[in-house]
Amino acid sequence: MYERFWRLRGDKTTIIIPGWQSMSYLSDTSNICWFLEAEFAKEVVRLHKVVGNAVTEGRHIVVGTGSSQLILAALYALSSPDAHEPISVVSAAPYYSSYPSMADYQKSGLYKWAGDAESFDKEGPYIELVTSPNNPDGFRRRSMVNRSQGLLIHDLAYYWPQYTPISSPSDHDLTLFTVSKSTGHAGMRIGWALVKDKEVAKKMTKFIELNTIGVSKDSQLRAAKVLKAVSDSCEQENSKNEESFFKYSYKLMAQRWKQLREVVEAGELFTLPQFSPAFCTFFGQEMDPQPAFMWLKCEGDIEDCESFLRGHKVLTRSGKHFGASPKYVRISMLDTDETFIQLIDRLLAIQERE
């Protein structure tokens, strides 16, 4: 979805990396995250300040190969190697579909998936993954379990102004962000964690060291250039009469959600979540949430929405993967213009046919 914006920026985000540069594993041995590139860290702090969506003071930045690696690093860091059993990992349904497999894939003795946070009643320590705005349904989330022995990981991949009103800077112990959802550059495989506790940051860094011996410097340098361009576009919007990245992407998301709701409301076959507007400190006005995914429900006697839509050449991901009913499906709102238009046309044709 964001490709057109970046094409129009020409060479503003082009970088040249000489063959002799970035050859060492090391970036800064005085830093806890010794493979973190200083330029990338600087632009992360700057972008959060510009957007106002996260506190960076008193935080250690840990860079990862996307937020996926950082989730595993965080689970490792928050687990105790001396515990007599794996710590439970929970998240409120509908939850991100990869959480269960990520927690259980290696059959770790440190942690294990324990399901829906709302029904979790086991005593003792636990780790809760709080995704806000939530993937797949787009609602803002808080911790559901709320017990003294809980350890929280806040996955804020979608806490950017094109998806949801920025109400205040997030101020949590461990927060995850990713380039893929903020700017659209999923192929860079770069994410970052803002970590309050020094020892947790050390353990996360150790996990990444053992896992991949650090994170690509080339990707970090490119990500720094892209984040700089985003911040520049916001700060120079008025003086240079250029549209900021977030204003551009918000308008595009708003247009897509308007088209989608018009199609869904034209019939009785589908329904979508309803969101309440809220004041956004970044835009300085009340805004509507417009999530990166549609959480579509098939009404009536359609019990398997994924199979039903596949029969009409629309590929989706079933609600069952998110701990929800198969009457729901998740569909990306971030594809190319051509694909999105084709999706809208097919949903409209299904409505008319049924």
Secondary structure, DSSP 8 states (H G I E B T S, - for coil): --HHHHHHTGGGG-----TTTT-SS-S-TTSSSTT--HHHHHHHHHHHHHHT-B--TT-EEEEESHHHHHHHHHHHHHS-TT-SS-EEEEE-SS--THHHHHHHTT--SSEEEEEEGGG----S-EEEEEESS-TTT------SS--TTEEEEEE-TT-STTTS---S-B--SEEEEEHHHHTS-GGG--EEEEES-HHHHHHHHHHHHHHHSS--HHHHHHHHHHHHHHHHHHHSTTTTT---HHHHHHHHHHHHHHHHHHHHTTSSSEE------EEETTTTEEE----SEEEEEE-TT---HHHHHHTTT---EEGGGGTS-TTEEEEES-S-HHHHHHHHHHHHHHHHH-
